[in-house]
Amino acid sequence: MPGQRKRRRQPTGEPRPSAERFAPGAGHWSVLFETRDASERHAYVRRLRAEGSRIDWSAVRMDRLCGRLKQPTTYRLSLFVPNSGPGPEGGAR
Protein backbone atom coordinates (compact mmCIF):
# COMPACT_ATOMS: atom_id res chain seq x y z
CA MET A 1 0.00 0.00 0.00
CA PRO A 2 1.49 3.43 -0.90
CA GLY A 3 2.77 5.56 1.98
CA GLN A 4 2.70 2.76 4.52
CA ARG A 5 6.46 2.82 5.05
CA LYS A 6 6.37 6.52 5.87
CA ARG A 7 3.62 6.01 8.45
CA ARG A 8 5.60 3.27 10.14
CA ARG A 9 8.64 5.52 10.57
CA GLN A 10 6.72 8.33 12.25
CA PRO A 11 6.97 8.41 16.05
CA THR A 12 3.69 7.32 17.60
CA GLY A 13 4.25 7.59 21.34
CA GLU A 14 5.28 11.24 21.46
CA PRO A 15 2.55 13.76 22.21
CA ARG A 16 1.96 16.57 19.78
CA PRO A 17 3.16 20.05 20.87
CA SER A 18 -0.42 21.30 21.20
CA ALA A 19 -1.43 18.40 23.47
CA GLU A 20 0.12 20.02 26.55
CA ARG A 21 -1.20 23.44 25.62
CA PHE A 22 -4.81 22.24 25.40
CA ALA A 23 -4.70 19.67 28.21
CA PRO A 24 -7.87 19.43 30.34
CA GLY A 25 -6.30 21.16 33.36
CA ALA A 26 -4.66 23.95 31.35
CA GLY A 27 -7.82 25.96 30.72
CA HIS A 28 -11.27 25.81 29.15
CA TRP A 29 -13.01 26.39 25.82
CA SER A 30 -15.11 29.54 25.72
CA VAL A 31 -17.86 29.74 23.08
CA LEU A 32 -17.50 32.86 20.93
CA PHE A 33 -20.31 32.24 18.48
CA GLU A 34 -22.97 29.59 17.87
CA THR A 35 -25.49 29.35 15.06
CA ARG A 36 -27.46 26.90 12.93
CA ASP A 37 -26.60 28.67 9.69
CA ALA A 38 -23.24 27.83 8.07
CA SER A 39 -23.12 31.03 6.01
CA GLU A 40 -23.67 33.08 9.19
CA ARG A 41 -20.69 31.36 10.80
CA HIS A 42 -18.51 32.04 7.74
CA ALA A 43 -19.54 35.70 7.80
CA TYR A 44 -18.68 35.98 11.52
CA VAL A 45 -15.21 34.47 10.99
CA ARG A 46 -14.56 36.75 7.99
CA ARG A 47 -15.62 39.78 10.05
CA LEU A 48 -13.28 38.76 12.93
CA ARG A 49 -10.35 38.39 10.54
CA ALA A 50 -11.12 41.67 8.76
CA GLU A 51 -11.31 43.59 12.05
CA GLY A 52 -7.82 42.45 12.92
CA SER A 53 -8.95 41.30 16.35
CA ARG A 54 -6.25 39.96 18.62
CA ILE A 55 -7.30 36.33 18.51
CA ASP A 56 -4.75 33.53 18.53
CA TRP A 57 -6.14 31.55 15.61
CA SER A 58 -4.13 28.48 16.63
CA ALA A 59 -6.30 28.34 19.78
CA VAL A 60 -9.64 28.52 17.94
CA ARG A 61 -11.82 25.47 17.46
CA MET A 62 -14.64 25.26 14.92
CA ASP A 63 -17.14 22.52 15.71
CA ARG A 64 -20.02 21.19 13.68
CA LEU A 65 -22.49 19.40 15.92
CA CYS A 66 -24.38 17.16 13.53
CA GLY A 67 -28.04 16.85 14.27
CA ARG A 68 -31.03 14.87 13.15
CA LEU A 69 -34.63 15.84 12.57
CA LYS A 70 -35.29 16.97 16.14
CA GLN A 71 -31.90 18.64 16.67
CA PRO A 72 -30.63 20.55 13.62
CA THR A 73 -26.93 20.90 12.87
CA THR A 74 -25.24 23.57 14.97
CA TYR A 75 -21.98 25.38 14.19
CA ARG A 76 -19.86 26.58 17.10
CA LEU A 77 -16.72 28.72 17.26
CA SER A 78 -14.75 28.36 20.50
CA LEU A 79 -11.59 29.96 21.85
CA PHE A 80 -9.25 28.25 24.33
CA VAL A 81 -8.81 30.36 27.47
CA PRO A 82 -5.79 29.25 29.54
CA ASN A 83 -5.92 29.29 33.31
CA SER A 84 -4.57 32.51 34.79
CA GLY A 85 -2.16 30.64 37.01
CA PRO A 86 -2.04 28.55 40.13
CA GLY A 87 -4.63 29.53 42.70
CA PRO A 88 -3.75 30.46 46.28
CA GLU A 89 -2.87 27.47 48.39
CA GLY A 90 -4.91 27.53 51.51
CA GLY A 91 -7.37 30.28 52.34
CA ALA A 92 -6.81 33.98 52.82
CA ARG A 93 -6.68 34.94 56.49
C-alpha positions in Angstrom: 0.0 0.0 0.0 1.5 3.4 -0.9 2.8 5.6 2.0 2.7 2.8 4.5 6.5 2.8 5.0 6.4 6.5 5.9 3.6 6.0 8.4 5.6 3.3 10.1 8.6 5.5 10.6 6.7 8.3 12.3 7.0 8.4 16.0 3.7 7.3 17.6 4.3 7.6 21.3 5.3 11.2 21.5 2.5 13.8 22.2 2.0 16.6 19.8 3.2 20.0 20.9 -0.4 21.3 21.2 -1.4 18.4 23.5 0.1 20.0 26.6 -1.2 23.4 25.6 -4.8 22.2 25.4 -4.7 19.7 28.2 -7.9 19.4 30.3 -6.3 21.2 33.4 -4.7 23.9 31.3 -7.8 26.0 30.7 -11.3 25.8 29.2 -13.0 26.4 25.8 -15.1 29.5 25.7 -17.9 29.7 23.1 -17.5 32.9 20.9 -20.3 32.2 18.5 -23.0 29.6 17.9 -25.5 29.3 15.1 -27.5 26.9 12.9 -26.6 28.7 9.7 -23.2 27.8 8.1 -23.1 31.0 6.0 -23.7 33.1 9.2 -20.7 31.4 10.8 -18.5 32.0 7.7 -19.5 35.7 7.8 -18.7 36.0 11.5 -15.2 34.5 11.0 -14.6 36.7 8.0 -15.6 39.8 10.1 -13.3 38.8 12.9 -10.4 38.4 10.5 -11.1 41.7 8.8 -11.3 43.6 12.1 -7.8 42.5 12.9 -8.9 41.3 16.3 -6.2 40.0 18.6 -7.3 36.3 18.5 -4.7 33.5 18.5 -6.1 31.5 15.6 -4.1 28.5 16.6 -6.3 28.3 19.8 -9.6 28.5 17.9 -11.8 25.5 17.5 -14.6 25.3 14.9 -17.1 22.5 15.7 -20.0 21.2 13.7 -22.5 19.4 15.9 -24.4 17.2 13.5 -28.0 16.9 14.3 -31.0 14.9 13.1 -34.6 15.8 12.6 -35.3 17.0 16.1 -31.9 18.6 16.7 -30.6 20.5 13.6 -26.9 20.9 12.9 -25.2 23.6 15.0 -22.0 25.4 14.2 -19.9 26.6 17.1 -16.7 28.7 17.3 -14.8 28.4 20.5 -11.6 30.0 21.9 -9.2 28.3 24.3 -8.8 30.4 27.5 -5.8 29.2 29.5 -5.9 29.3 33.3 -4.6 32.5 34.8 -2.2 30.6 37.0 -2.0 28.6 40.1 -4.6 29.5 42.7 -3.7 30.5 46.3 -2.9 27.5 48.4 -4.9 27.5 51.5 -7.4 30.3 52.3 -6.8 34.0 52.8 -6.7 34.9 56.5 
